[in-house]
Amino acid sequence: MAKTSVRVRATRKPKFSTRIVRRCFRCGRKRGYMRDFDLCRICFRELANEGMIPGIKKSSW
């Protein structure tokens, strides 16, 4: 869980475009981030297992 100050800083417009830090909107994690879902890998897995993300299901073969 990221600190609130870090999450707020990431939402501000940076001085240079290369300084953009994309963070998970649920927990604020910056590593393992998926742009398509705006989630980190951990939150993505939790929501996918609960069936909260439409069109995503756990694979089995």
Sequence and secondary structure as in RCSB ss.txt:
>XXXX:A:sequence
MAKTSVRVRATRKPKFSTRIVRRCFRCGRKRGYMRDFDLCRICFRELANEGMIPGIKKSSW
>XXXX:A:secstr
   HHHHHHHHS  SSGGG     TTT   TTEETTTTEEHHHHHHHHHHT STT      
